Amino acid sequence: MNATLTPTPSSASPTAATLTFDGILFFPVTPFADDGGVNEDVLARHVDRGVEAGAGGVFVACGTGEFHALTVAELGVCARVAVATVAGRVPVLAAAGGPLPLVREQLGELAAAGVDGVLLCPPYLVNGPQRGLLDYVGAVTAATELPVIVYQRNNAVPTPETAAELSLLPGVVGLKDGVGDVELLHRTVRAIGRARGGAPFLFFNGLPTAEMTIHAYRGLGVPLYSSAAFAFAPEVALAFYRALTSGDTAMTSLLLDEFYVPLVALRNEQPGYAVSLVKAGVRLRGLPVGGVRSPLRDPSPEHLDRLSTLLDHGLNLVG
């Protein structure tokens, strides 16, 4: 699997570059050292393992990477480590989001680090009108030349009409869905397609444990997805991906029933486990990535045992 960054100006957004991915999208965790800072060496090892395993792109310091808990400087550290480690093998993107003044600082760090694009997370706390969301994304794209993927979730959910306008902003190249409203997403995909007249645009399934919904999303024209499981069980995630893309329904059903469904059940035991379990899984695979920062909590001993048993079972299924 590979991925490339291909500058492809379109009539809809003449300054945008189109990011092209082939394969699973890898969202690394952010390792913390004993002193509380980012453990750069462990992050480099984590990122390299993912790329060597076959990731189609690296999204560093995003949701799974505890973007919400990182300083601007730490975001820059993560981005620089990822870019240096990947060394052009696949695209590297990183998160930005929150208050506009903070976003501008983040964008400066990311541009200096040499990332290939930005995943734009929602603005902080407040719920603005649809025009305000357009203004927010427009202000971000005006502050950077990096391609921007808009992450729709929480207080940043555009209507299909607003999404179509967002897709025409210079620099906006994609939309990642973290809502899970299939009917809304279907209308959004179609509205953007009409607005852009067939010009390239990327749609991502960004739901936690996206393997559970990828069949439905592919039917809507959303083939790309981020795999949280890939961070700690790339063997399982890649086996599922290969089965999915080759039409091996027996294998996808087996992995859904015996790995992903139990993983979701465990994930739902406590808020924040969509991140905490992934980080715990990486520790179980031998990388000392540390724990999560508050307000997240690490898994309880009982839940860690369940995760370990499930991980072993998943690896046996594909071994």
KOLNU-908030 format. One line per 8 residues: their letters; for each residue x, y, z of N, C-alpha, C. Coordinates in steps of 0.2 Angstrom, whole numbers, plus 2048, in hexadecimal, padded with zeros to 3 digits. Layout:
<nodes>
a) X:Y:Z:X:Y:Z:X:Y:Z; ...
</nodes>
This chain:
<nodes>
mnatltpt) 804:7FA:800:800:800:800:804:806:800; 802:80B:7FD:806:811:7FD:801:817:7FC; 804:81D:7FD:800:823:7FC:804:829:7FA; 801:82D:7F6:805:833:7F3:801:839:7F4; 805:83F:7F4:802:845:7F4:803:848:7ED; 7FE:849:7EA:7FE:84C:7E3:7FA:852:7E2; 7FE:858:7E1:7FB:85E:7DF:7F6:85E:7D9; 7F0:85F:7DB:7EB:85F:7D5:7E6:865:7D6
pssaspta) 7E8:86A:7D3:7E4:870:7D3:7DD:86E:7D0; 7D7:871:7D3:7D1:870:7D0:7CE:877:7CF; 7C9:877:7CA:7C5:87D:7C9:7C1:87F:7CF; 7BF:87A:7D4:7BC:87C:7DA:7C0:87F:7DF; 7C6:87D:7E0:7CB:880:7E5:7D2:880:7E2; 7D3:885:7DE:7D9:885:7DA:7E0:884:7DE; 7E0:886:7E5:7E6:886:7E8:7E7:87F:7EC; 7E2:87B:7EC:7E2:874:7F0:7E6:86F:7ED
atltfdgi) 7E9:86B:7F1:7ED:865:7EF:7E9:85F:7F1; 7E9:85A:7ED:7E5:854:7EE:7E9:84F:7F1; 7E7:84D:7F7:7EB:847:7FB:7E8:841:7F8; 7EC:83C:7F6:7EA:836:7F4:7EC:830:7F8; 7E8:82C:7FB:7EA:827:800:7E8:820:7FD; 7EC:81B:7FF:7EB:814:7FD:7EC:810:803; 7E7:80E:806:7E8:80A:80C:7E5:80D:812; 7E6:80A:818:7E3:80C:81E:7E7:812:821
lffpvtpf) 7E3:816:824:7E6:81D:826:7E8:81B:82E; 7EE:81D:82F:7F1:81B:836:7F1:822:83A; 7EE:821:840:7EE:826:845:7F2:824:84B; 7F8:826:84B:7FD:824:851:7FA:827:858; 7FC:823:85D:7FB:826:864:801:82B:865; 801:82F:86A:806:834:86C:809:831:872; 80F:82E:871:813:82C:877:815:831:87C; 814:830:882:817:835:887:81C:832:88B
addggvne) 822:835:88D:827:833:891:826:834:898; 82B:831:89C:82A:831:8A3:829:839:8A6; 82D:83D:8A2:82C:844:8A4:826:848:8A2; 822:844:89F:81B:847:89C:81B:84A:895; 821:84B:892:822:84D:88C:821:848:886; 821:84A:880:820:846:87A:826:841:87A; 826:83B:879:82B:836:879:82D:836:871; 831:83A:86F:833:83A:867:835:833:865
dvlarhvd) 83A:830:868:83C:82A:866:837:824:865; 833:824:86A:82D:81F:86A:828:821:864; 827:827:863:822:829:85E:825:827:857; 82B:828:856:82F:827:850:82E:81F:84F; 82F:81B:854:82F:814:853:827:812:851; 823:815:855:81C:814:854:819:815:84D; 81B:81B:84A:81A:81D:844:81D:819:83E; 823:817:83F:827:813:83A:824:80C:83A
rgveagag) 822:809:840:81F:803:840:818:803:83B; 814:808:83C:80E:809:839:80F:809:831; 814:80D:82F:815:80E:828:818:808:825; 81D:805:829:81F:7FE:826:81A:7F9:826; 815:7F9:82A:810:7F4:82A:80B:7F5:824; 80B:7FB:821:807:7FC:81B:802:802:81C; 803:807:820:7FE:80C:821:7FE:811:81A; 7F8:813:818:7F8:817:813:7F8:81F:814
gvfvacgt) 7F9:821:81A:7FA:827:81C:7FB:828:824; 7FE:82D:826:7FF:82E:82D:7FC:834:830; 7F7:834:834:7F4:83A:837:7F6:83A:83E; 7FC:83E:83F:7FF:83E:846:7FC:844:84A; 7FC:843:851:7F9:848:856:7F2:84A:854; 7EE:845:852:7E7:846:851:7E3:843:857; 7DD:841:856:7D9:83F:85B:7DC:839:85F; 7DE:834:85C:7E1:82E:860:7E8:831:863
gefhaltv) 7EB:836:860:7F1:838:862:7F0:83E:868; 7EA:83E:86A:7E9:843:870:7EA:84A:86E; 7E8:84C:868:7E9:853:866:7E6:858:86B; 7E1:856:86E:7DD:85A:873:7E2:85C:879; 7E7:858:87A:7EB:859:880:7F2:85B:87F; 7F3:85D:879:7FA:85F:877:7FB:867:876; 801:869:878:802:870:877:804:871:870; 804:877:86E:806:879:867:80D:876:865
aelgvcar) 812:877:86A:819:875:869:819:86D:869; 815:86A:86D:815:862:86C:812:860:866; 80D:863:863:80A:862:85D:80F:862:857; 813:868:858:819:868:853:81E:863:854; 820:861:85A:824:85B:85B:822:855:858; 81B:853:859:818:84D:856:819:84E:84E; 817:853:84B:817:854:844:81E:853:841; 823:856:844:82A:856:842:82C:84F:842
vavatvag) 82B:84B:848:82D:844:848:82A:840:843; 823:841:842:820:83D:83D:823:83E:836; 824:844:834:826:846:82E:82D:843:82C; 831:844:831:838:841:831:838:83A:830; 834:836:834:834:82F:834:831:82C:82E; 82B:82F:82C:828:82D:826:82C:82E:81F; 830:834:81F:835:835:81A:832:834:813; 82B:837:812:828:837:80C:825:830:809
rvpvlaaa) 825:82B:80D:822:825:80B:81B:825:80A; 817:829:80F:810:82A:80E:80F:831:811; 809:834:80F:808:83B:812:807:83B:819; 809:841:81C:809:842:824:804:848:825; 7FF:847:829:7FA:84C:82A:7FA:84D:832; 7F8:853:834:7F8:854:83C:7F2:858:83D; 7EF:858:843:7E9:85C:845:7EB:863:847; 7E6:867:846:7E5:86E:848:7DE:86F:84A
ggplplvr) 7DD:874:84E:7D6:875:850:7D5:879:857; 7CF:87B:858:7CE:87F:85E:7CD:887:85C; 7CF:88B:861:7CE:892:85F:7D3:894:85A; 7D0:899:856:7D4:89B:850:7DB:89D:851; 7DC:8A2:856:7E3:8A4:857:7E8:89E:859; 7E5:899:85C:7E9:893:85E:7EA:88F:857; 7E5:88E:853:7E6:88B:84D:7EC:88E:849; 7EC:894:849:7F1:897:845:7F8:895:847
eqlgelaa) 7F9:895:84E:7FF:893:851:801:88C:84F; 7FC:887:84F:7FC:880:84D:7FE:880:846; 7FB:883:842:7FD:883:83A:804:885:839; 806:88A:83D:80D:88C:83C:812:886:83E; 811:883:843:815:87D:845:814:877:840; 80E:876:83D:80E:871:839:811:872:832; 810:878:830:814:87A:829:81B:879:82A; 81E:87C:830:825:87B:831:827:874:831
agvdgvll) 823:870:834:825:869:834:825:865:82E; 821:868:829:821:865:822:81C:860:821; 816:860:825:811:85B:824:80E:85D:81D; 80A:857:81B:807:858:814:800:85A:814; 7FD:85B:81A:7F6:85D:81B:7F4:85E:822; 7EE:861:823:7EB:862:82A:7E4:85F:82A; 7E3:85C:830:7DC:85A:832:7DA:85F:837; 7D5:863:834:7D2:868:838:7CC:866:83D
cppylvng) 7CE:866:843:7C9:864:848:7C4:86A:84A; 7BF:868:84E:7BA:86E:84F:7BD:874:853; 7B9:879:853:7BB:87F:857:7B9:87D:85E; 7BC:881:863:7BB:87F:86A:7B4:881:86C; 7B0:87C:86F:7AB:87D:874:7A4:880:870; 7A5:886:86E:79F:88A:86B:79C:886:865; 795:887:865:791:885:85F:790:88B:85B; 792:88C:855:791:892:851:78C:890:84B
pqrglldy) 78A:895:848:785:893:842:789:890:83C; 786:88E:837:789:88B:831:78E:890:82E; 78C:896:82E:790:89B:82A:796:89C:82F; 796:89C:835:79C:89C:83A:7A0:897:838; 79E:891:837:7A2:88B:836:7A6:88C:82F; 7A2:88F:82A:7A6:890:824:7AB:896:825; 7AA:89B:829:7AF:8A0:82A:7B5:89D:82E; 7B4:898:833:7B9:895:836:7BE:891:832
vgavtaat) 7BB:88D:82E:7BF:889:829:7C2:88E:824; 7BF:893:822:7C2:898:81D:7C8:89B:820; 7C7:89D:826:7CD:8A1:82A:7D3:89C:82A; 7D1:896:82C:7D7:891:82C:7DA:890:826; 7D7:88F:820:7DA:88E:81A:7DD:894:817; 7DB:89A:819:7DF:8A0:817:7E5:8A1:81B; 7E6:89D:820:7EC:89D:824:7F1:898:823; 7F0:894:81E:7F5:88F:81C:7F4:88D:815
elpvivyq) 7FA:88A:812:7FA:887:80B:7F9:880:80C; 7F9:87D:812:7F8:876:812:7F1:873:810; 7F0:86E:80D:7E9:86B:80C:7E6:86A:813; 7DF:86B:813:7DC:86A:819:7D6:865:818; 7D6:860:81D:7D0:85C:81D:7CC:85E:823; 7C5:85F:822:7C1:862:827:7BE:85C:82B; 7BE:85C:832:7BC:856:836:7B5:858:838; 7B0:855:836:7A9:857:838:7A7:852:83E
rnnavptp) 7A6:856:844:7A4:852:84A:7A2:858:84F; 79F:855:855:79E:85A:85A:79A:860:858; 79E:866:859:79B:86C:858:79D:86F:851; 79F:86B:84C:7A1:86D:846:79E:868:841; 797:868:840:794:863:83B:790:868:836; 793:868:830:790:86C:82B:78A:869:828; 785:86C:826:77F:86A:822:782:868:81B; 77F:864:817:781:862:810:783:869:80C
etaaelsl) 77F:86E:80D:780:874:809:786:877:80C; 787:878:812:78D:87B:815:793:877:813; 793:870:813:798:86C:811:79A:86D:80A; 795:86E:806:797:86F:7FF:79B:876:7FE; 799:87B:802:79D:881:802:7A4:881:805; 7A4:87D:80A:7AB:87B:80D:7AF:878:808; 7AD:873:804:7B1:870:7FF:7B4:874:7FA; 7B1:87A:7F9:7B3:87F:7F3:7B8:884:7F6
lpgvvglk) 7B9:884:7FD:7BE:888:7FF:7C5:886:7FD; 7CA:88B:7FB:7D0:889:7F9:7D4:885:7FE; 7D7:880:7FD:7DB:87C:802:7D7:876:805; 7D0:876:805:7CC:871:808:7CC:86B:803; 7CF:865:805:7CF:860:801:7CB:85A:803; 7C8:85A:809:7C5:854:80B:7C0:855:811; 7BC:850:813:7B8:851:819:7B8:84A:81C; 7B9:84A:823:7B9:844:827:7B3:844:82B
dgvgdvel) 7B0:83F:82B:7A9:83E:82F:7AB:83B:836; 7A9:83E:83B:7A9:83B:842:7A2:83B:845; 79D:83C:841:796:83D:843:792:836:843; 793:833:83D:78F:82C:83D:788:82C:83A; 786:832:838:77F:833:835:780:831:82E; 77E:82B:82C:77F:829:825:77B:82D:820; 774:82E:822:770:832:81E:773:839:81C; 775:83C:822:779:843:821:77F:843:81D
lhrtvrai) 783:83E:81E:789:83D:81A:788:83C:813; 783:838:811:781:836:80A:77F:83D:807; 77B:841:80A:779:847:807:77F:84C:806; 783:84B:80B:789:850:80B:78E:84E:805; 78F:847:804:793:845:7FF:790:847:7F8; 78A:846:7F7:787:848:7F1:787:850:7F0; 786:854:7F5:786:85B:7F4:78D:85D:7F2; 792:85A:7F5:799:85C:7F4:79A:85A:7EC
grarggap) 798:854:7EB:799:852:7E4:796:857:7DF; 790:859:7E0:78D:85E:7DB:791:864:7DB; 792:867:7E1:796:86D:7E2:79C:86E:7DE; 7A0:868:7DE:7A7:868:7DC:7A7:865:7D4; 7A1:863:7D2:7A1:861:7CB:7A6:85B:7C9; 7A7:857:7CE:7AB:851:7CD:7B2:852:7CF; 7B4:858:7D1:7BB:85A:7D3:7BD:855:7D9; 7C3:853:7D9:7C5:84E:7DF:7C4:851:7E6
flffnglp) 7C1:84D:7EA:7C0:84F:7F1:7C0:848:7F5; 7C3:849:7FB:7C4:843:7FF:7BF:842:805; 7BC:83C:806:7B7:83B:80B:7BA:836:810; 7BA:837:816:7BD:832:81B:7B8:830:820; 7B8:829:822:7B4:826:827:7B8:827:82D; 7B7:82C:832:7BB:82D:838:7B7:82B:83E; 7B3:826:83E:7AF:824:844:7B4:81F:848; 7B3:81F:84E:7B7:81A:852:7B6:813:850
taemtiha) 7BB:80F:84F:7BB:808:84D:7B7:808:846; 7BA:80C:841:7B6:80D:83B:7B5:807:837; 7B8:801:839:7B7:7FB:835:7B0:7F9:836; 7AD:7FB:83C:7A6:7F9:83D:7A1:7FC:838; 7A3:802:835:79E:806:831:7A1:806:82A; 7A6:803:828:7A9:805:822:7A5:802:81C; 7A2:7FC:81D:79D:7FA:817:798:7FF:815; 795:802:81A:790:807:819:793:80D:816
yrglgvpl) 799:80F:818:79C:815:815:79E:814:80E; 7A1:80E:80D:7A3:80D:806:79D:80E:801; 797:80C:803:791:80C:7FF:78F:813:7FE; 792:818:802:790:81F:801:796:823:7FD; 79B:81F:7FB:7A0:822:7F8:7A6:825:7FC; 7A6:822:802:7AB:824:807:7B0:81E:809; 7B5:81C:805:7B9:816:805:7BF:817:80A; 7C1:81D:80C:7C7:81E:810:7C4:81E:818
yssaafaf) 7C9:81B:81C:7C7:81A:823:7CD:81A:827; 7CD:81D:82D:7D2:81C:832:7D1:816:836; 7D6:812:838:7D5:80C:83C:7D9:80D:842; 7D5:80E:848:7D8:80E:84E:7DC:808:850; 7D9:802:84E:7DC:7FC:84F:7E3:7FB:84C; 7E4:7FF:846:7EB:7FE:843:7F0:800:847; 7EF:805:84C:7F4:808:850:7F7:802:855; 7F3:7FD:857:7F6:7F8:85B:7F5:7F1:858
apevalaf) 7F1:7F0:853:7F0:7E9:850:7F0:7EA:849; 7F6:7EC:846:7F6:7ED:83E:7F4:7E7:83A; 7F6:7E1:83D:7F5:7DB:83A:7EE:7DA:839; 7EA:7DB:83E:7E2:7DA:83E:7DF:7DF:839; 7E1:7E6:83A:7DE:7EB:836:7E0:7EA:82E; 7E6:7E8:82D:7E7:7E7:826:7E4:7E1:823; 7E3:7DB:827:7DF:7D5:825:7D8:7D7:823; 7D5:7DC:828:7CF:7DE:826:7CE:7E2:820
yraltsgd) 7D3:7E7:81F:7D3:7EB:819:7D4:7E7:813; 7D8:7E2:813:7D9:7DE:80D:7D3:7DA:80B; 7D0:7D7:811:7CA:7D3:80F:7C4:7D8:80D; 7C4:7DE:80F:7BF:7E3:80D:7C0:7E4:806; 7C6:7E6:804:7C7:7E8:7FD:7C7:7E3:7F8; 7C8:7DC:7FA:7C8:7D7:7F6:7C1:7D3:7F6; 7BC:7D5:7FA:7B6:7D2:7FA:7B5:7CC:7FE; 7BA:7CB:803:7BA:7C5:807:7B5:7C6:80D
tamtslll) 7AF:7C5:80C:7AA:7C6:811:7AB:7C2:817; 7AD:7BC:816:7AE:7B7:81B:7B3:7BA:820; 7B8:7BC:81E:7BE:7BF:822:7BB:7C5:826; 7B8:7CA:822:7B6:7D0:825:7B1:7CE:82B; 7AC:7CA:829:7A7:7C8:82E:7AB:7C5:834; 7B0:7C0:833:7B3:7BD:839:7B6:7C2:83D; 7BA:7C7:83A:7BD:7CC:83E:7B9:7D1:842; 7B3:7D3:83E:7AE:7D7:841:7AB:7D4:848
defyvplv) 7A9:7CD:847:7A6:7CA:84C:7AB:7C8:852; 7B1:7C7:851:7B5:7C4:856:7BB:7C9:858; 7BB:7CE:855:7C0:7D3:857:7BD:7DA:858; 7BA:7DD:852:7B8:7E4:853:7B2:7E5:857; 7AD:7E0:857:7A7:7E1:85B:7A9:7E1:862; 7AD:7DC:864:7AF:7DC:86B:7B3:7E2:86D; 7B7:7E5:868:7BB:7EB:86A:7B7:7F1:86B; 7B1:7F1:867:7AD:7F7:868:7A9:7F6:86E
alrneqpg) 7A7:7F0:870:7A4:7EF:877:7A8:7F1:87C; 7AF:7F0:87C:7B3:7F2:881:7B4:7FA:881; 7B5:7FC:87B:7B6:803:87A:7B0:807:87D; 7AA:805:87D:7A4:808:880:7A4:808:887; 7A8:804:88A:7A8:804:892:7A9:80A:895; 7AD:80F:892:7AF:815:895:7B0:81A:890; 7AE:820:891:7AF:826:88D:7B7:827:88C; 7B9:828:886:7C0:829:885:7C4:823:883
yavslvka) 7C1:81D:883:7C4:817:882:7C6:816:87A; 7C3:81A:876:7C5:81A:86F:7CC:81C:86E; 7CF:820:873:7D6:822:873:7DA:81D:878; 7D7:81D:87E:7DB:819:883:7DC:812:882; 7D7:80F:87F:7D9:808:87D:7DE:807:878; 7DE:80B:873:7E3:80B:86E:7EA:80C:870; 7EB:811:875:7F1:812:878:7F3:80C:87C; 7EF:809:880:7F0:803:884:7F2:7FD:87F
gvrlrglp) 7EF:7FD:879:7F0:7F7:875:7F7:7F8:872; 7FA:7FE:871:800:800:86E:805:7FD:874; 804:7FF:87A:808:7FD:880:808:7F5:880; 803:7F2:87F:803:7EA:87F:807:7E8:879; 808:7EB:874:80C:7E9:86E:814:7EB:86F; 815:7EE:875:81C:7EE:877:81F:7F5:876; 81B:7FA:875:81E:801:874:81C:805:87B; 821:808:87E:820:80C:884:81D:813:883
vggvrspl) 817:813:881:814:819:87F:811:81D:885; 811:81A:88B:80E:81E:891:807:81E:891; 804:821:896:7FC:822:896:7FA:828:893; 7F3:828:893:7F0:82E:890:7F0:834:895; 7EF:83A:893:7EE:840:897:7E7:841:898; 7E6:844:89E:7DF:846:8A0:7DC:84B:89B; 7D5:84A:89A:7D0:847:89E:7CF:83F:89D; 7D3:83D:898:7D3:836:896:7D6:832:89C
rdpspehl) 7D4:82B:89C:7D6:827:8A1:7D8:820:89E; 7DE:81D:8A1:7E0:817:89E:7DB:811:8A0; 7DB:80C:89C:7D7:806:89E:7D8:803:8A5; 7D3:801:8A8:7D3:7FD:8AE:7D7:7F7:8AD; 7DA:7F4:8B2:7DD:7ED:8B1:7D8:7E8:8AE; 7D2:7E8:8B0:7CD:7E3:8AD:7CD:7E4:8A5; 7CC:7EB:8A4:7CB:7EC:89D:7D1:7EB:899; 7D7:7EC:89C:7DD:7EB:898:7DE:7E4:897
drlstlld) 7DC:7DF:89C:7DC:7D8:89B:7D8:7D6:895; 7D2:7D9:895:7CD:7D7:88F:7D0:7DA:888; 7D3:7DF:888:7D7:7E2:882:7DC:7DD:880; 7E0:7DB:885:7E6:7D6:883:7E3:7D0:881; 7DE:7CD:884:7DB:7C7:881:7D9:7C8:87A; 7D5:7CD:879:7D2:7CF:872:7D8:7D0:86D; 7DD:7D3:86F:7E2:7D4:86A:7E6:7CE:868; 7E7:7C9:86D:7EA:7C3:86C:7E5:7BF:867
hglnlvg) 7DF:7BF:868:7DA:7BB:864:7DA:7BE:85D; 7DA:7C5:85C:7DA:7C8:856:7E0:7C6:852; 7E6:7C6:855:7EC:7C4:852:7EC:7BD:850; 7E9:7B8:854:7E9:7B1:852:7E4:7B0:84C; 7DF:7B4:84C:7DA:7B4:846:7DE:7B5:83F; 7E2:7B9:83F:7E6:7BB:839:7ED:7B8:838; 7EF:7B5:83D:7F6:7B2:83D:7F7:7AC:839
</nodes>
